[in-house]
Amino acid sequence: MPIWIDRGDGAYLWDVDGNQFIDFHAGYGANIAGHGNPAIVRAVQQRVTQGTHFAQPSADMIDVAEMLVQRFGLPKWRFNNSGSESTMDAIHLMREFTGRDLIVKIEGSYNGHHDSVLVSIFRSADDLGPQENPWLTPGEGVPQAVADLVRIVPYNDLVALERVFAEHEGLIAGMILEPMMMNAGIIVPQDGFLQGIRDITRKHGALLAFDEVKTGLVVHPGGATKLFGVTPDLVCLAKALGGGIPCGAIGGTNEVMALIDEGRYSQVGTFNGNPLTMASAKAMLSEVLTPDAYAQADAVGSYILQNSLDVLKSHGQPAYG
C-alpha cells in the first residue's frame, strides 16, 4: 500500500490521515536538506516573485556552475531537469566525441530511464547469465537493436572490463557507471577499481562518465569523484543538487563540452537551467551543503550505521557496513 503524503517538515512526514513518519527515504536522496529547509524556502520564494521561467540564462546559473567547478574539478557545466537527462546527455556526448557507438555499463546498475541504459537491470536470477559474461537483457520497450549497442560487465571486475574492450577494440565510445553503486544497495569500489577503469578507458581511446546522480554532493562535497580521487571525462548530477526541486547537471572536460559550444551536440530543453531550480541549487551549494553540514551528516550516519549493525547482530542476523 502506498503512503499518501500530505506535508513534510525537517526530517518528518505526515500522511493524509495525520500519521507522522521519520523520513529515511528523502525522496530518493533529493531531499537531503530536509523538508522546508529555510535557505531553500527563502531562495525559492524570492525567485517566484521575480519570475520562474524565461528559457534564457540567469546569473544564478553562472554561480551554480562556478561552485560545481570548484567541487568536482571539471571546467564546463550544463543543466537539465533530471538524472536520466544527465546520463542521456553523457552517452550522446561520448558517442559524438569518439565517433563510436558501443557503451559499457555495469551489470544490474540503474543509470536512468532511457533506452541506452535500460539494459541489464531489474532481472531475475534466471536472466543473469554467467558471472564472467552476463547476458544482455533489454528492459521493457527497449528495441533489441538498441540493447545490442551496450556491453555489460560486473562491478569491481577489471579483468572482465579489459576483456570487453579487447574484444571490441576501437568500437567502444565510453563507459558509464555509478562510482559507488547506490541503486543496488550500497556497493563500494574495491581499491584500484575506479583508477583501473580510468586507465583502461584511456588506453582504448574511450571516455568515462560517472553517474553521480545519487552520490554527487552526498558522499563528499565533490561527490565520489573527489572521495575516491579519480576524475572522469563527464559527471552526471541531479537529486541533491536541486534541494527538492527537479534538477540535473552534466559537467565535463573542455574537450568534450566543446561539442556543445561548437553546436555539434544540441543539449537543449525547455526548462533546462530554469531560474527556480538554479535559485534552489545555489542555496544548496552555498548555504546548506557546508563543511559543518557534512561533518554533522558523517557523525549521524556513523551513529545510525553502528547502532543498526549492533541491533542486527544481537538478533543473530548477518550485517555488513
LUMVEXTI-677045 format. One record per residue (C-alpha): residue in one letter; x, y, z. Coordinates in steps of 0.2 Angstrom, whole numbers, plus 2048, in hexadecimal, padded with zeros to 3 digits. Example, Ala and Ser with C-alpha at 12.3 -4.5 7.8 and 13.67 -1.06 7.14 Angstrom:
2
+----+-----+-----+-----+
: aa :  px :  py :  pz :
+----+-----+-----+-----+
:  A : 83E : 7EA : 827 :
:  S : 844 : 7FB : 824 :
+----+-----+-----+-----+
END
This chain:
321
+----+-----+-----+-----+
: aa :  px :  py :  pz :
+----+-----+-----+-----+
:  M : 800 : 800 : 800 :
:  P : 807 : 811 : 7FB :
:  I : 808 : 81F : 809 :
:  W : 7FF : 82E : 803 :
:  I : 809 : 83D : 809 :
:  D : 802 : 84D : 80F :
:  R : 810 : 858 : 815 :
:  G : 822 : 857 : 81B :
:  D : 82C : 861 : 828 :
:  G : 83F : 85E : 82B :
:  A : 841 : 84B : 82C :
:  Y : 82F : 847 : 82F :
:  L : 820 : 843 : 823 :
:  W : 80D : 843 : 826 :
:  D : 801 : 839 : 81C :
:  V : 7F0 : 83E : 817 :
:  D : 7E9 : 835 : 827 :
:  G : 7F4 : 83F : 832 :
:  N : 801 : 831 : 836 :
:  Q : 813 : 837 : 839 :
:  F : 822 : 82F : 832 :
:  I : 835 : 831 : 833 :
:  D : 83B : 834 : 821 :
:  F : 849 : 828 : 81D :
:  H : 845 : 828 : 80B :
:  A : 848 : 83A : 807 :
:  G : 840 : 839 : 7F6 :
:  Y : 84D : 82D : 7F0 :
:  G : 85A : 839 : 7F7 :
:  A : 854 : 849 : 7EF :
:  N : 84E : 850 : 800 :
:  I : 85E : 84F : 80A :
:  A : 85C : 861 : 80F :
:  G : 84C : 85B : 818 :
:  H : 83A : 861 : 815 :
:  G : 837 : 874 : 815 :
:  N : 84A : 878 : 818 :
:  P : 84A : 88B : 81B :
:  A : 858 : 88F : 80F :
:  I : 84E : 886 : 801 :
:  V : 83E : 88D : 806 :
:  R : 845 : 89F : 805 :
:  A : 84E : 89C : 7F5 :
:  V : 83F : 895 : 7EC :
:  Q : 832 : 8A2 : 7F3 :
:  Q : 83D : 8B0 : 7ED :
:  R : 83F : 8A8 : 7DC :
:  V : 82C : 8A5 : 7DA :
:  T : 829 : 8B8 : 7DC :
:  Q : 835 : 8BC : 7CF :
:  G : 830 : 8AF : 7C2 :
:  T : 833 : 89C : 7C1 :
:  H : 836 : 899 : 7AE :
:  F : 83E : 8A3 : 7A0 :
:  A : 847 : 896 : 796 :
:  Q : 856 : 8A1 : 796 :
:  P : 866 : 8A1 : 7A1 :
:  S : 866 : 8A8 : 7B3 :
:  A : 873 : 8AF : 7BE :
:  D : 870 : 8A0 : 7CB :
:  M : 874 : 894 : 7BD :
:  I : 885 : 89B : 7BC :
:  D : 887 : 89B : 7CF :
:  V : 882 : 889 : 7D0 :
:  A : 88D : 883 : 7C2 :
:  E : 89C : 88C : 7CA :
:  M : 899 : 883 : 7DB :
:  L : 898 : 872 : 7D2 :
:  V : 8A9 : 876 : 7C9 :
:  Q : 8B0 : 879 : 7DA :
:  R : 8A9 : 869 : 7E2 :
:  F : 8AB : 85C : 7D3 :
:  G : 8BA : 864 : 7CA :
:  L : 8B2 : 863 : 7B9 :
:  P : 8B2 : 874 : 7B0 :
:  K : 8A2 : 874 : 7A6 :
:  W : 890 : 871 : 7AC :
:  R : 87F : 870 : 7A4 :
:  F : 86E : 86E : 7AC :
:  N : 85E : 863 : 7A9 :
:  N : 850 : 85D : 7B3 :
:  S : 854 : 84B : 7B9 :
:  G : 861 : 83E : 7BC :
:  S : 85A : 834 : 7AD :
:  E : 85D : 844 : 7A2 :
:  S : 86E : 845 : 7A9 :
:  T : 874 : 834 : 7A5 :
:  M : 86B : 835 : 794 :
:  D : 875 : 844 : 790 :
:  A : 885 : 83B : 796 :
:  I : 882 : 82D : 78A :
:  H : 87E : 838 : 77B :
:  L : 88E : 842 : 77F :
:  M : 899 : 833 : 780 :
:  R : 893 : 82C : 770 :
:  E : 894 : 83C : 766 :
:  F : 8A6 : 840 : 76D :
:  T : 8AD : 82F : 769 :
:  G : 8A3 : 82B : 759 :
:  R : 89F : 81A : 761 :
:  D : 88F : 812 : 766 :
:  L : 892 : 805 : 773 :
:  I : 88F : 809 : 786 :
:  V : 895 : 7FF : 795 :
:  K : 88A : 7FF : 7A5 :
:  I : 88A : 7F5 : 7B5 :
:  E : 880 : 7E5 : 7B7 :
:  G : 870 : 7E8 : 7C1 :
:  S : 873 : 7FB : 7C2 :
:  Y : 865 : 808 : 7BF :
:  N : 86C : 817 : 7B6 :
:  G : 85C : 820 : 7B1 :
:  H : 84C : 81D : 7A7 :
:  H : 851 : 81E : 795 :
:  D : 855 : 810 : 788 :
:  S : 868 : 810 : 789 :
:  V : 869 : 80B : 79B :
:  L : 858 : 801 : 79E :
:  V : 862 : 7F2 : 79B :
:  S : 867 : 7E5 : 7A8 :
:  I : 85D : 7EC : 7B6 :
:  F : 84E : 7E5 : 7C1 :
:  R : 852 : 7D3 : 7BC :
:  S : 84E : 7C2 : 7C3 :
:  A : 85B : 7B6 : 7C8 :
:  D : 857 : 7AC : 7B8 :
:  D : 85B : 7BA : 7AD :
:  L : 86C : 7BE : 7B4 :
:  G : 877 : 7B3 : 7A9 :
:  P : 889 : 7AE : 7AE :
:  Q : 892 : 7B9 : 7BB :
:  E : 8A1 : 7BC : 7AF :
:  N : 895 : 7C0 : 7A0 :
:  P : 884 : 7C6 : 7A5 :
:  W : 876 : 7C5 : 799 :
:  L : 870 : 7D4 : 790 :
:  T : 85E : 7D6 : 795 :
:  P : 855 : 7E6 : 78F :
:  G : 848 : 7EE : 79A :
:  E : 835 : 7EF : 795 :
:  G : 832 : 7F9 : 785 :
:  V : 845 : 7FA : 781 :
:  P : 848 : 7F4 : 76F :
:  Q : 855 : 7E6 : 76E :
:  A : 85E : 7F0 : 761 :
:  V : 861 : 7FD : 76E :
:  A : 866 : 7F1 : 77C :
:  D : 873 : 7E9 : 770 :
:  L : 87D : 7F9 : 771 :
:  V : 880 : 7F6 : 783 :
:  R : 88D : 7EB : 78C :
:  I : 88B : 7E5 : 79E :
:  V : 898 : 7E2 : 7AB :
:  P : 897 : 7DD : 7BD :
:  Y : 89B : 7EB : 7CA :
:  N : 8AD : 7EA : 7D1 :
:  D : 8B3 : 7DF : 7C3 :
:  L : 8C1 : 7E6 : 7B9 :
:  V : 8C6 : 7D6 : 7B1 :
:  A : 8B4 : 7D5 : 7A9 :
:  L : 8B5 : 7E8 : 7A4 :
:  E : 8C6 : 7E5 : 79B :
:  R : 8BF : 7D6 : 792 :
:  V : 8B0 : 7E0 : 78B :
:  F : 8BB : 7EE : 785 :
:  A : 8C7 : 7E2 : 77D :
:  E : 8B9 : 7D9 : 774 :
:  H : 8B2 : 7E9 : 76D :
:  E : 8C2 : 7F3 : 76A :
:  G : 8BE : 804 : 763 :
:  L : 8AC : 802 : 764 :
:  I : 8A8 : 807 : 776 :
:  A : 8A3 : 81A : 778 :
:  G : 8A4 : 819 : 78B :
:  M : 89E : 812 : 79C :
:  I : 891 : 819 : 7A8 :
:  L : 890 : 813 : 7BA :
:  E : 88C : 818 : 7CB :
:  P : 89D : 819 : 7D3 :
:  M : 895 : 813 : 7E3 :
:  M : 886 : 808 : 7DF :
:  M : 877 : 810 : 7E8 :
:  N : 868 : 809 : 7DD :
:  A : 86C : 7F7 : 7E2 :
:  G : 86F : 7F9 : 7F5 :
:  I : 87F : 802 : 7F9 :
:  I : 88E : 7F9 : 7F1 :
:  V : 89F : 802 : 7F3 :
:  P : 8AD : 801 : 7E6 :
:  Q : 8BB : 7F5 : 7EA :
:  D : 8CC : 7FE : 7EC :
:  G : 8D3 : 802 : 7DA :
:  F : 8C2 : 7FE : 7D1 :
:  L : 8BE : 810 : 7CC :
:  Q : 8D0 : 815 : 7C7 :
:  G : 8D1 : 804 : 7BE :
:  I : 8C1 : 809 : 7B4 :
:  R : 8C9 : 81A : 7B0 :
:  D : 8D9 : 812 : 7AA :
:  I : 8D0 : 806 : 79F :
:  T : 8C4 : 812 : 797 :
:  R : 8D3 : 81E : 793 :
:  K : 8DD : 80F : 78C :
:  H : 8CF : 80B : 780 :
:  G : 8CB : 81D : 77B :
:  A : 8BA : 81D : 784 :
:  L : 8B2 : 829 : 790 :
:  L : 8AC : 826 : 7A2 :
:  A : 89C : 82D : 7AA :
:  F : 898 : 82D : 7BC :
:  D : 886 : 82B : 7C0 :
:  E : 886 : 836 : 7D0 :
:  V : 873 : 838 : 7D0 :
:  K : 872 : 830 : 7E2 :
:  T : 884 : 832 : 7E8 :
:  G : 887 : 844 : 7E2 :
:  L : 888 : 851 : 7F0 :
:  V : 883 : 843 : 7FC :
:  V : 891 : 838 : 800 :
:  H : 89E : 847 : 7FF :
:  P : 89D : 859 : 7FA :
:  G : 8A4 : 854 : 7E9 :
:  G : 89B : 844 : 7E8 :
:  A : 8A3 : 833 : 7E5 :
:  T : 8AE : 83B : 7D9 :
:  K : 8B7 : 844 : 7E7 :
:  L : 8B4 : 837 : 7F4 :
:  F : 8BE : 82A : 7EA :
:  G : 8C9 : 836 : 7E1 :
:  V : 8C6 : 830 : 7CF :
:  T : 8C0 : 83D : 7C2 :
:  P : 8B5 : 837 : 7B4 :
:  D : 8B2 : 841 : 7A3 :
:  L : 8A0 : 844 : 7A8 :
:  V : 896 : 845 : 7B9 :
:  C : 883 : 843 : 7B9 :
:  L : 87A : 84C : 7C8 :
:  A : 868 : 84E : 7CD :
:  K : 85E : 84A : 7DD :
:  A : 867 : 853 : 7EC :
:  L : 86C : 861 : 7E1 :
:  G : 85B : 868 : 7DF :
:  G : 856 : 868 : 7F1 :
:  G : 846 : 860 : 7ED :
:  I : 843 : 869 : 7DD :
:  P : 844 : 85F : 7CD :
:  C : 856 : 861 : 7C7 :
:  G : 864 : 859 : 7BD :
:  A : 876 : 85E : 7B8 :
:  I : 884 : 857 : 7AD :
:  G : 896 : 85D : 7AF :
:  G : 8A4 : 858 : 7A4 :
:  T : 8B5 : 85C : 79D :
:  N : 8B8 : 86B : 791 :
:  E : 8BB : 85F : 783 :
:  V : 8AB : 855 : 785 :
:  M : 8A0 : 864 : 789 :
:  A : 8A7 : 86D : 77A :
:  L : 89A : 862 : 770 :
:  I : 88D : 86D : 778 :
:  D : 896 : 87D : 776 :
:  E : 899 : 87A : 764 :
:  G : 887 : 874 : 760 :
:  R : 88C : 862 : 75C :
:  Y : 880 : 85C : 76A :
:  S : 870 : 865 : 76F :
:  Q : 86E : 864 : 781 :
:  V : 85D : 86C : 782 :
:  G : 84D : 86C : 78C :
:  T : 83F : 878 : 790 :
:  F : 842 : 878 : 7A3 :
:  N : 855 : 875 : 7A3 :
:  G : 85D : 881 : 7B0 :
:  N : 84C : 889 : 7B4 :
:  P : 84E : 897 : 7C1 :
:  L : 844 : 88E : 7CF :
:  T : 84F : 87F : 7CE :
:  M : 85F : 889 : 7CD :
:  A : 85A : 894 : 7DC :
:  S : 857 : 884 : 7E6 :
:  A : 867 : 87C : 7E0 :
:  K : 871 : 88C : 7E5 :
:  A : 86A : 88C : 7F7 :
:  M : 86E : 879 : 7F8 :
:  L : 880 : 87C : 7F3 :
:  S : 883 : 88C : 7FD :
:  E : 878 : 88A : 80C :
:  V : 873 : 878 : 80F :
:  L : 881 : 86D : 80A :
:  T : 88F : 875 : 815 :
:  P : 89E : 86D : 81D :
:  D : 894 : 86D : 82E :
:  A : 886 : 864 : 825 :
:  Y : 891 : 857 : 81E :
:  A : 899 : 854 : 82F :
:  Q : 888 : 853 : 837 :
:  A : 882 : 847 : 82A :
:  D : 891 : 83C : 82C :
:  A : 88F : 83B : 83F :
:  V : 87C : 837 : 83E :
:  G : 87F : 82A : 830 :
:  S : 88D : 821 : 83A :
:  Y : 881 : 821 : 849 :
:  I : 873 : 819 : 83F :
:  L : 87E : 80D : 837 :
:  Q : 886 : 806 : 847 :
:  N : 876 : 805 : 850 :
:  S : 86D : 7FC : 842 :
:  L : 87C : 7F0 : 841 :
:  D : 87B : 7ED : 854 :
:  V : 868 : 7EA : 853 :
:  L : 86A : 7DD : 844 :
:  K : 878 : 7D4 : 84D :
:  S : 86F : 7D3 : 85D :
:  H : 861 : 7C9 : 854 :
:  G : 86E : 7BE : 84B :
:  Q : 86B : 7C6 : 83A :
:  P : 879 : 7C8 : 82E :
:  A : 87E : 7DB : 82D :
:  Y : 88B : 7E4 : 822 :
:  G : 890 : 7F6 : 823 :
+----+-----+-----+-----+
END
